[in-house]
Amino acid sequence: MKIRRIKFQKLKNTRDLGGYVSSDGRVIRDKMLIRSGSLFKASEDDLKKLCDEYNLSTIIDLRIEAEIKEKPDPEIDGVRYIHIPLLDKAYLGITRDEYSIKTWFNIFSDASRRPEDVFYDMYEMLVFGERTKTLFPQIFSILAEDNAEAVLWHCSAGKDRVGVTTMLILLALGIDRETIIEDFLATNRFSSAEIIKTRVFAPLVIKERRLRKCLAILMGVKREYMDRLFLKIDKEFCSIEDFFMKQYGIDENMLNSLRDKFLVKGEV
């Protein structure tokens, strides 16, 4: 399986999901489904590439208002912008606004707290919480619209909220779990330069070794986050179709429509 990172000047964690193989042997179309981190630093050439090469029609911004205010998306002529905040407020270090980053370090100055537990709770809340029961159906409705143009969804780092959203989209399309997990973990590789830079300079401003480790956990992702979600789905639902229906009201007709739209036979 090849993970298709799109080469940009300024965007480091932007990927085309095209080429992933579904359980029925079909593959995801190229240049239709794009996951990304923040677009704030995108160059003019980056934006031109999204429009000209990827025929981008829609951007779904998953961030909260504070993040958008600090780092707004660039306006792109002819591209629809839709704001669907998966969280309703700053969430420790997950949202990348200044407040939540500071809170992250304040919380984990207490050695009894595990930063991984924040991610476990947050991922479960995103998938199974009451708030997102109505939000993910909105995202799927946008994807199901009758057009042949690309949709891009992003948060700030392109790893947590985007990671969960991508997991659900790939599940709906019948992509196997190992592929979903590999795609999820690719963020660590594509963000490696930033992670290494942070590890080099962190000791200069963060004296406690524990807090430096917490920073490293904040910046990356772990397989366990996905494994726990799959375990809960298997425990509480009879099938993937049962999960989508009971959790989000997305029926098999919608799933089949999405598959017919985004999947094609053979290699793309």
C-alpha positions as CSV (number, residue, x, y, z in Angstrom):
1,M,0.0,0.0,0.0
2,K,1.4,3.4,-1.0
3,I,0.4,6.4,1.1
4,R,0.2,9.4,-1.2
5,R,1.7,12.4,0.4
6,I,1.1,15.5,-1.9
7,K,4.3,17.5,-2.3
8,F,3.8,21.1,-1.4
9,Q,6.1,24.0,-0.6
10,K,4.6,24.7,2.8
11,L,2.1,21.9,3.6
12,K,3.8,18.9,5.2
13,N,0.9,16.5,6.2
14,T,-1.5,16.7,3.2
15,R,-2.4,13.4,1.6
16,D,-4.5,12.0,-1.3
17,L,-6.4,8.9,-0.1
18,G,-6.5,7.6,-3.7
19,G,-5.3,4.0,-4.3
20,Y,-6.5,2.4,-1.1
21,V,-8.1,-1.0,-1.8
22,S,-11.6,-1.7,-0.6
23,S,-12.9,-5.1,0.6
24,D,-14.7,-5.6,-2.7
25,G,-11.5,-5.1,-4.7
26,R,-12.2,-1.6,-5.9
27,V,-9.8,1.2,-5.1
28,I,-10.4,4.8,-4.0
29,R,-10.3,7.3,-6.9
30,D,-7.3,9.6,-7.2
31,K,-7.6,13.3,-6.3
32,M,-11.0,13.1,-4.7
33,L,-10.4,12.7,-0.9
34,I,-7.7,14.8,0.7
35,R,-6.7,15.0,4.4
36,S,-4.6,17.8,5.7
37,G,-3.3,19.9,8.5
38,S,-3.8,23.6,8.7
39,L,-3.8,25.5,5.4
40,F,-2.7,28.7,7.1
41,K,0.9,28.6,5.7
42,A,0.0,27.4,2.2
43,S,1.9,29.2,-0.5
44,E,0.3,30.6,-3.6
45,D,1.8,27.7,-5.6
46,D,0.3,25.2,-3.0
47,L,-3.1,26.7,-3.4
48,K,-2.8,26.7,-7.2
49,K,-1.8,23.1,-7.1
50,L,-4.9,22.2,-5.1
51,C,-7.1,24.0,-7.5
52,D,-5.5,23.1,-10.8
53,E,-4.2,19.6,-10.2
54,Y,-6.8,18.4,-7.7
55,N,-9.8,20.3,-8.8
56,L,-10.6,21.2,-5.2
57,S,-14.2,22.2,-4.6
58,T,-14.7,22.1,-0.9
59,I,-12.7,22.6,2.3
60,I,-14.1,21.3,5.6
61,D,-12.5,23.0,8.6
62,L,-12.8,20.9,11.7
63,R,-11.2,23.4,14.1
64,I,-12.7,25.6,16.8
65,E,-13.2,29.3,16.5
66,A,-10.1,30.2,18.6
67,E,-7.8,28.2,16.2
68,I,-9.4,29.7,13.1
69,K,-8.9,33.2,14.6
70,E,-5.3,32.6,15.3
71,K,-4.6,30.9,11.9
72,P,-7.4,31.5,9.4
73,D,-7.6,29.5,6.1
74,P,-6.7,31.4,3.0
75,E,-9.6,32.4,0.8
76,I,-9.6,30.5,-2.5
77,D,-11.7,31.7,-5.4
78,G,-14.3,29.1,-6.4
79,V,-13.7,26.8,-3.4
80,R,-16.5,26.4,-0.8
81,Y,-15.5,26.7,2.8
82,I,-17.5,24.8,5.4
83,H,-16.9,25.0,9.2
84,I,-17.8,21.9,11.1
85,P,-16.1,22.1,14.6
86,L,-15.8,18.5,16.0
87,L,-15.0,19.9,19.4
88,D,-17.1,22.7,21.1
89,K,-14.2,24.2,23.0
90,A,-10.4,24.2,23.5
91,Y,-9.3,20.6,24.4
92,L,-6.0,20.6,26.3
93,G,-3.3,20.4,23.6
94,I,-5.4,18.8,21.0
95,T,-6.8,22.1,19.6
96,R,-3.7,24.1,18.8
97,D,-4.9,27.4,20.2
98,E,-2.5,29.1,22.7
99,Y,-4.8,28.4,25.7
100,S,-5.0,24.7,25.2
101,I,-1.3,24.3,24.7
102,K,-0.6,26.1,28.0
103,T,-3.3,24.0,29.7
104,W,-1.6,20.8,28.4
105,F,1.6,21.6,30.2
106,N,-0.2,22.7,33.4
107,I,-2.2,19.5,33.6
108,F,0.8,17.2,33.1
109,S,3.1,18.9,35.5
110,D,1.3,16.5,37.8
111,A,3.2,13.2,37.5
112,S,0.2,11.1,38.2
113,R,-1.5,12.1,34.9
114,R,-0.8,10.2,31.7
115,P,-1.0,12.3,28.5
116,E,-2.1,9.2,26.5
117,D,-5.3,9.1,28.5
118,V,-6.3,12.4,27.1
119,F,-6.1,11.1,23.6
120,Y,-8.0,7.9,24.5
121,D,-10.8,9.9,26.0
122,M,-10.8,12.5,23.2
123,Y,-10.8,9.9,20.4
124,E,-13.7,8.0,22.0
125,M,-15.6,11.3,22.5
126,L,-15.1,12.2,18.9
127,V,-16.5,8.9,17.6
128,F,-19.1,8.0,20.2
129,G,-20.0,11.4,21.8
130,E,-23.4,13.0,21.5
131,R,-22.0,16.1,19.7
132,T,-20.6,14.3,16.7
133,K,-23.7,12.2,16.1
134,T,-25.0,15.0,14.0
135,L,-21.7,16.4,12.7
136,F,-20.3,13.3,11.0
137,P,-23.5,12.8,9.0
138,Q,-23.0,16.4,7.8
139,I,-19.5,15.5,6.6
140,F,-20.8,12.4,4.9
141,S,-23.6,14.3,3.2
142,I,-21.0,16.7,1.8
143,L,-19.0,13.8,0.5
144,A,-22.0,12.2,-1.1
145,E,-23.0,15.3,-3.1
146,D,-23.2,14.7,-6.9
147,N,-20.0,16.2,-8.2
148,A,-16.6,14.8,-9.3
149,E,-14.4,17.3,-7.5
150,A,-12.1,17.0,-4.6
151,V,-13.0,17.5,-0.9
152,L,-10.3,18.4,1.6
153,W,-10.8,18.2,5.4
154,H,-8.4,19.6,7.9
155,C,-7.8,20.6,11.6
156,S,-4.6,22.2,12.9
157,A,-2.0,19.4,12.8
158,G,-3.9,17.0,10.6
159,K,-3.6,14.1,13.1
160,D,-6.3,13.8,15.7
161,R,-9.6,15.2,14.4
162,V,-8.5,14.6,10.9
163,G,-7.3,11.1,11.9
164,V,-10.7,10.2,13.3
165,T,-12.6,11.7,10.4
166,T,-10.4,9.8,7.9
167,M,-10.8,6.6,9.8
168,L,-14.6,6.9,9.5
169,I,-14.5,7.7,5.8
170,L,-12.2,4.8,5.1
171,L,-14.3,2.4,7.2
172,A,-17.4,3.5,5.2
173,L,-15.6,2.8,2.0
174,G,-14.7,-0.7,3.1
175,I,-10.9,-0.2,3.6
176,D,-9.3,-2.7,5.9
177,R,-8.2,-1.7,9.4
178,E,-4.5,-2.2,8.9
179,T,-4.5,0.2,6.0
180,I,-6.5,2.7,8.1
181,I,-4.0,2.4,10.9
182,E,-1.0,2.7,8.6
183,D,-2.5,5.8,7.1
184,F,-3.1,7.2,10.6
185,L,0.4,6.5,11.7
186,A,1.9,8.1,8.6
187,T,1.5,11.5,10.4
188,N,4.5,10.6,12.6
189,R,6.6,10.2,9.5
190,F,5.4,13.2,7.6
191,S,5.7,15.4,10.7
192,S,9.1,14.0,11.7
193,A,11.1,17.1,10.8
194,E,8.9,19.2,13.1
195,I,9.0,16.6,15.9
196,I,12.8,16.3,15.7
197,K,13.2,20.1,15.7
198,T,11.0,20.3,18.8
199,R,13.0,17.6,20.6
200,V,16.2,19.4,19.9
201,F,15.0,22.8,21.2
202,A,12.6,21.6,23.9
203,P,15.3,21.2,26.6
204,L,16.2,24.9,26.2
205,V,12.8,26.0,27.4
206,I,11.3,22.9,29.1
207,K,13.6,21.8,32.0
208,E,11.5,18.8,33.2
209,R,12.1,15.6,31.3
210,R,8.6,14.4,31.9
211,L,7.1,17.5,30.2
212,R,9.4,17.1,27.2
213,K,8.1,13.6,26.9
214,C,4.5,14.9,27.1
215,L,5.3,17.3,24.3
216,A,6.5,14.5,22.1
217,I,3.3,12.5,22.8
218,L,1.3,15.6,22.0
219,M,2.9,16.0,18.6
220,G,2.5,12.4,17.4
221,V,0.0,9.6,17.2
222,K,-0.1,6.0,18.5
223,R,-1.6,2.8,17.1
224,E,-3.3,2.2,20.5
225,Y,-5.6,5.2,19.8
226,M,-7.1,3.4,16.8
227,D,-7.0,0.0,18.3
228,R,-9.2,1.1,21.2
229,L,-11.8,2.6,18.9
230,F,-12.0,-0.6,16.8
231,L,-12.3,-2.7,20.0
232,K,-15.3,-0.6,21.1
233,I,-16.9,-0.8,17.7
234,D,-16.5,-4.6,17.7
235,K,-17.8,-4.9,21.2
236,E,-20.9,-2.7,20.8
237,F,-22.0,-3.2,17.2
238,C,-22.7,-6.3,15.0
239,S,-21.0,-4.9,11.9
240,I,-19.6,-1.7,10.4
241,E,-23.0,-1.1,8.7
242,D,-24.7,-1.5,12.1
243,F,-22.2,0.9,13.7
244,F,-22.9,3.6,11.0
245,M,-26.6,3.2,11.3
246,K,-26.9,3.2,15.0
247,Q,-24.3,5.8,15.8
248,Y,-24.9,8.3,12.9
249,G,-28.1,7.2,11.2
250,I,-26.1,6.5,8.0
251,D,-27.8,3.6,6.3
252,E,-26.5,1.1,3.7
253,N,-27.9,3.1,0.8
254,M,-25.7,6.0,1.8
255,L,-22.7,3.8,2.3
256,N,-23.3,2.2,-1.1
257,S,-23.6,5.6,-2.7
258,L,-20.3,6.7,-1.2
259,R,-18.6,3.6,-2.4
260,D,-20.0,3.9,-5.9
261,K,-18.8,7.5,-6.1
262,F,-15.3,7.1,-4.7
263,L,-14.4,3.5,-5.6
264,V,-13.5,2.2,-9.1
265,K,-12.5,-1.2,-10.4
266,G,-8.9,-2.1,-10.9
267,E,-5.9,0.2,-10.4
268,V,-6.4,4.0,-10.6
